[in-house]
């Protein structure tokens, strides 16, 4: 804390804390900052498929009492996305007239004109959703990346001095929209491996027994049965791909083996984008401020806060690439895939373009690292305590 934008120490400067441990268990969630460095340093993803992700949005609504159905669970696939773009929604009614309304867009989409936020707002205009929300009050908004690569993309879990747990290891069952059970189980397995090592007088070595226990656990069995759902969905679209994925899962249930062997993602998410000139433009309707909303009013509801006078936490390996490469080739998709309006392309009086980073808006979703076609953006932690404040989310 207390580092100014120019790197000088301010009056409230507090150095970062250094932790010394015999074993450190990393549970940062999808695309963790530390985990990404660890995976690269120890090549934990060697021989694994590229990890793939989704961008999940969530809004919390307070509904009129006559439209609230306690315990209602609704899941959908597809609309308003086209067949080649994966994604779907969830609606959960709970508590005192509350509803969680969410939408996930798979980040392997190809059209650079696509706005995941715009698709979420369009989803809420569906005849089954709009009547539920009209007259209600939207009270919170958030967005986050979700790991979707499945079994094939799970890295080696143990590394010298620690282990990867939960979503940072990609232990999400995408087909069943579940991950908490596997995250909890991975924590139990890692704790047992660390306990065994400490009792044996060991420290700082790789917890290889954790990897062995994972492969023999309910986590591996859970992910194995659904391992082809996301690859089939990505290859063949929502209608055919989901049907084939269902066939593969049922084959596992009844015959103990799948139909397609083991498939993997064909390429990382950022490599799936097509050039802007060969892609179909997408026009999004103006928000009506009743069920659909603009981006900035949504970001306000995330409770996001960043100290303004600090180094920008979104860094670029080459600051010229957004305008020089991404804009002509892909229309600079960062201005559309970001769920918080962090990135803008502004046209100057002489027709020149300028790339603007509004780092204070950032809700720490990590999608810019994932989807940038130039792989040029590096998310780093901002000042301690900064970011979104997701109350009751």
C-alpha positions in Angstrom: 0.0 0.0 0.0 1.0 3.6 -0.4 2.9 3.6 -3.6 2.2 6.6 -5.9 1.7 6.3 -9.6 5.3 7.5 -10.2 6.6 4.8 -7.9 7.4 7.0 -5.0 6.4 6.0 -1.5 3.6 8.0 0.0 3.1 8.8 3.7 0.9 5.7 4.2 3.4 3.4 2.5 3.3 -0.2 3.8 5.6 -2.8 2.4 4.2 -6.1 1.1 4.2 -9.0 3.5 6.6 -11.9 2.9 5.3 -15.3 3.9 7.6 -18.1 4.8 6.1 -21.6 4.9 7.1 -25.1 4.5 4.2 -25.6 2.0 1.9 -23.0 0.5 -1.5 -24.0 -0.9 -2.7 -21.7 -3.7 -6.4 -21.2 -4.0 -6.8 -17.9 -5.9 -9.7 -18.8 -8.2 -9.7 -18.8 -12.0 -6.5 -17.4 -13.6 -4.8 -16.6 -10.3 -1.9 -14.2 -10.4 0.4 -16.3 -8.3 -0.7 -19.6 -9.8 -0.1 -18.3 -13.4 3.5 -17.6 -12.5 3.9 -20.9 -10.7 2.5 -22.9 -13.6 4.9 -21.2 -16.0 7.9 -21.4 -13.8 7.5 -25.1 -13.1 5.9 -26.0 -16.5 3.0 -27.6 -14.7 0.9 -27.4 -17.8 3.4 -29.3 -20.0 1.6 -32.1 -21.9 -1.8 -30.6 -20.9 -4.4 -29.0 -23.1 -4.7 -25.2 -23.1 -7.0 -24.0 -20.4 -10.2 -22.4 -21.6 -12.5 -20.0 -19.8 -15.9 -18.5 -19.7 -16.9 -15.0 -18.6 -19.7 -15.1 -16.0 -21.9 -12.2 -15.2 -24.2 -12.0 -12.1 -26.8 -9.5 -11.0 -28.7 -9.5 -7.7 -32.3 -8.4 -8.0 -35.0 -7.6 -5.5 -38.3 -8.8 -7.1 -41.9 -7.8 -6.4 -43.3 -10.4 -3.9 -45.8 -11.6 -6.4 -43.0 -12.6 -8.9 -40.8 -14.3 -6.4 -40.9 -18.1 -6.3 -38.6 -19.3 -3.5 -36.4 -22.2 -4.6 -36.9 -21.6 -8.3 -33.8 -22.8 -10.3 -33.7 -22.0 -14.0 -30.8 -22.8 -16.4 -30.7 -22.1 -20.2 -28.3 -22.6 -23.1 -27.8 -20.5 -26.1 -30.1 -17.6 -26.7 -29.3 -14.8 -27.5 -26.0 -16.3 -28.6 -25.7 -17.8 -32.0 -25.2 -21.6 -32.3 -21.4 -21.3 -32.7 -21.0 -19.2 -29.5 -21.2 -21.2 -26.3 -22.9 -20.0 -23.2 -26.0 -20.0 -21.1 -27.8 -18.5 -18.1 -28.9 -19.2 -14.5 -31.7 -17.7 -12.4 -32.0 -18.6 -8.7 -34.8 -17.3 -6.4 -33.9 -17.3 -2.7 -34.1 -15.3 0.5 -36.4 -12.3 1.0 -37.6 -11.7 -2.6 -34.1 -12.0 -4.0 -33.0 -13.5 -7.3 -29.5 -14.1 -8.7 -29.6 -13.6 -12.5 -26.5 -14.6 -14.4 -25.1 -15.3 -17.9 -21.9 -17.0 -19.0 -20.3 -16.5 -22.4 -17.6 -19.0 -23.4 -14.4 -17.1 -24.2 -13.6 -19.2 -27.2 -16.1 -17.1 -29.3 -14.9 -16.1 -32.8 -16.7 -12.9 -33.6 -14.7 -9.8 -32.4 -17.9 -7.7 -32.6 -19.4 -9.7 -29.8 -20.0 -8.0 -26.4 -20.5 -10.5 -23.6 -22.1 -7.7 -21.5 -24.4 -6.8 -24.4 -25.5 -10.5 -24.7 -26.2 -10.6 -21.0 -28.4 -7.5 -21.2 -30.2 -9.0 -24.3 -30.8 -12.2 -22.4 -32.9 -10.4 -19.8 -35.3 -9.1 -22.5 -36.5 -12.7 -23.2 -40.3 -13.2 -22.7 -39.6 -15.7 -19.9 -37.2 -13.3 -18.1 -38.5 -9.8 -18.6 -41.8 -10.2 -16.9 -40.0 -11.7 -13.9 -37.7 -8.7 -13.5 -39.9 -5.8 -14.5 -40.9 -3.8 -11.4 -37.9 -5.2 -9.5 -34.8 -3.5 -8.4 -31.2 -4.4 -9.5 -29.0 -4.1 -6.4 -25.6 -5.6 -7.4 -23.5 -6.5 -10.4 -20.3 -8.5 -10.9 -18.3 -10.5 -13.4 -15.5 -13.1 -13.2 -13.7 -15.6 -15.4 -14.6 -19.3 -15.0 -12.3 -22.2 -15.8 -13.8 -24.5 -18.4 -11.0 -26.6 -19.8 -11.9 -29.6 -17.7 -9.9 -32.7 -17.1 -7.6 -32.3 -20.1 -6.4 -28.9 -19.0 -5.8 -29.6 -15.3 -2.1 -28.9 -14.7 0.2 -30.9 -12.4 -1.1 -29.9 -9.0 2.0 -30.2 -6.8 5.0 -28.0 -7.2 8.1 -27.5 -5.0 6.8 -26.0 -1.8 3.1 -26.1 -2.5 0.0 -27.1 -4.5 -2.8 -25.7 -6.6 -6.4 -26.0 -5.3 -9.9 -25.6 -6.7 -10.7 -23.3 -9.6 -7.0 -22.2 -10.0 -6.4 -25.8 -11.0 -9.5 -25.9 -13.3 -11.5 -28.4 -11.3 -14.9 -27.1 -12.5 -17.5 -29.5 -13.8 -18.8 -27.3 -16.6 -21.5 -29.7 -17.7 -23.1 -29.6 -14.3 -22.2 -26.0 -13.4 -20.5 -27.1 -10.3 -17.1 -26.5 -8.8 -17.4 -26.0 -5.0 -17.5 -29.7 -4.2 -14.2 -30.3 -6.1 -12.5 -27.3 -4.6 -13.4 -28.5 -1.1 -12.2 -32.0 -1.9 -8.9 -30.7 -3.4 -8.3 -28.7 -0.2 -8.8 -31.9 1.8 -6.4 -33.9 -0.4 -3.7 -31.2 -0.4 -4.0 -30.9 3.4 -3.5 -34.6 3.9 -0.5 -34.6 1.6 1.0 -31.7 3.4 0.3 -33.2 6.8 2.0 -36.5 5.7 5.0 -34.5 4.4 5.4 -32.5 7.7 5.1 -35.6 9.8 7.9 -37.1 7.8 10.1 -34.1 8.4 9.9 -32.8 4.8 9.6 -29.2 3.6 9.6 -27.2 0.4 9.5 -30.3 -1.9 6.8 -31.2 -4.4 3.7 -32.8 -2.9 3.6 -35.6 -5.5 1.3 -37.6 -3.3 -1.4 -35.0 -3.8 -1.3 -35.6 -7.6 -1.6 -39.3 -7.0 -4.5 -38.9 -4.6 -6.3 -36.5 -7.0 -6.1 -39.1 -9.8 -7.7 -41.7 -7.5 -10.3 -39.3 -6.1 -13.9 -38.4 -6.8 -12.6 -35.1 -8.4 -10.9 -37.0 -11.3 -13.9 -39.4 -11.7 -16.3 -36.4 -11.8 -14.3 -34.6 -14.4 -13.5 -37.7 -16.4 -17.2 -38.4 -17.2 -17.8 -34.9 -18.6 -14.4 -34.3 -20.2 -15.7 -34.1 -23.8 -18.6 -31.8 -23.2 -16.8 -28.5 -23.7 -14.6 -29.7 -26.6 -17.7 -31.0 -28.4 -19.6 -27.8 -27.7 -16.7 -25.7 -29.0 -16.3 -27.8 -32.2 -19.9 -28.4 -33.2 -21.9 -25.5 -31.7 -24.6 -25.5 -29.1 -27.3 -27.7 -30.7 -25.1 -30.5 -32.1 -22.2 -30.2 -29.7 -24.4 -30.3 -26.5 -26.3 -33.3 -27.9 -23.1 -35.2 -28.6 -21.8 -34.2 -25.1 -24.9 -35.6 -23.6 -24.5 -38.8 -25.6 -21.0 -39.2 -24.3 -22.0 -38.6 -20.7 -24.9 -41.2 -20.9 -22.5 -43.7 -22.5 -20.2 -43.3 -19.5 -23.2 -43.8 -17.1 -24.5 -47.0 -18.7 -21.4 -48.5 -20.3 -18.5 -47.1 -18.3 -16.8 -45.5 -21.3 -17.4 -42.6 -23.6 -18.0 -42.5 -27.4 -15.3 -40.1 -28.4 -12.2 -41.1 -26.4 -10.7 -37.9 -25.0 -10.9 -34.7 -27.0 -9.1 -31.4 -26.2 -9.6 -27.8 -27.0 -8.3 -27.1 -30.5 -6.6 -23.8 -29.5 -6.5 -21.3 -26.7 -9.4 -18.9 -26.4 -7.5 -15.8 -27.7 -6.5 -17.7 -30.9 -10.2 -18.3 -31.8 -11.0 -14.7 -32.8 -11.5 -14.1 -36.5 -10.5 -10.8 -38.1 -13.0 -8.0 -38.0 -13.4 -7.8 -41.8 -14.8 -11.3 -42.1 -17.0 -11.2 -39.1 -20.7 -10.4 -38.9 -21.3 -7.0 -37.1 -23.6 -7.2 -34.1 -25.9 -4.4 -33.1 -27.0 -4.2 -29.5 -30.2 -2.4 -28.5 -30.1 0.6 -26.3 -30.7 -0.3 -22.6 -34.2 0.4 -21.4 -33.1 1.0 -17.7 -35.8 -1.4 -16.5 -34.3 -4.8 -17.2 -31.3 -3.9 -19.4 -28.7 -1.4 -18.3 -25.6 0.5 -19.5 -22.2 -0.6 -18.5 -21.2 2.2 -16.3 -24.3 2.0 -14.1 -23.5 -1.7 -13.7 -19.9 -1.1 -12.7 -21.2 1.4 -10.0 -23.2 -1.5 -8.5 -20.1 -3.6 -8.2 -18.8 -1.3 -5.4 -15.5 -1.2 -7.2 -12.8 1.2 -5.7 -9.2 1.8 -6.5 -6.9 4.4 -5.0 -6.3 6.7 -8.0 -2.7 7.6 -7.2 -1.1 4.2 -7.6 0.7 2.4 -10.5 -1.7 1.2 -13.1 -2.2 -2.5 -12.3 -3.0 -3.5 -16.0 0.3 -3.6 -17.8 1.3 -4.1 -21.4 4.3 -5.9 -22.8 4.0 -3.6 -25.9 1.9 -0.4 -25.5 1.7 0.1 -29.3 -0.1 -3.2 -30.1 -3.7 -2.2 -29.2 -3.7 0.5 -31.9 -1.1 -0.9 -34.3 -2.3 -4.5 -34.4 -5.5 -5.2 -32.5 -7.5 -2.2 -33.9 -7.1 -2.9 -37.6 -7.2 -6.7 -37.3 -9.9 -7.2 -34.6 -11.5 -3.8 -33.9 -9.6 -3.8 -30.6 -11.9 -6.3 -28.8 -10.8 -5.2 -25.3 -13.4 -2.4 -25.5 -16.1 -5.1 -25.9 -15.0 -8.1 -23.9 -14.2 -6.2 -20.7 -17.2 -6.2 -18.4 -16.2 -3.0 -16.7 -15.4 -0.5 -19.4 -11.7 -0.5 -18.6 -10.5 -0.2 -22.2 -11.5 2.5 -24.7 -10.4 3.5 -28.2 -10.8 7.3 -28.6 -10.5 9.1 -31.9 -8.6 12.4 -31.8 -9.3 15.6 -33.8 -6.9 14.6 -36.5 -8.4 11.1 -36.9 -5.7 9.5 -34.8 -6.7 6.7 -32.4 -5.7 6.5 -28.7 -6.0 3.5 -26.4 -7.2 4.5 -22.9 -7.0 2.3 -19.8 -9.5 3.2 -17.1 -7.9 1.0 -14.5 -10.1 2.3 -11.6 -13.1 0.5 -13.2 -11.5 -2.9 -13.1 -13.5 -5.7 -11.4 -10.6 -8.1 -11.5 -12.2 -10.6 -13.8 -8.9 -11.5 -15.6 -10.6 -11.7 -19.1 -8.2 -9.2 -20.6 -5.3 -11.5 -20.0 -7.3 -14.4 -21.4 -9.0 -13.0 -24.6 -6.5 -10.4 -25.8 -5.5 -11.7 -29.3 -1.9 -10.3 -28.9 -1.6 -11.8 -25.4 -0.2 -8.4 -24.5 -2.0 -7.6 -21.2 -0.8 -8.6 -17.8 -3.1 -8.2 -14.8 -1.2 -7.5 -11.6 -2.6 -6.9 -8.1 -3.4 -3.3 -7.3 -3.0 -1.7 -3.9 -4.2 -4.0 -1.1 -7.9 -3.9 -0.5 -8.7 -2.4 -3.8 -11.2 -3.8 -6.3 -14.9 -4.7 -6.4 -16.9 -5.1 -3.2 -19.4 -7.8 -3.8 -21.9 -7.5 -0.9 -24.4 -10.4 -0.8 -23.3 -11.7 -4.1 
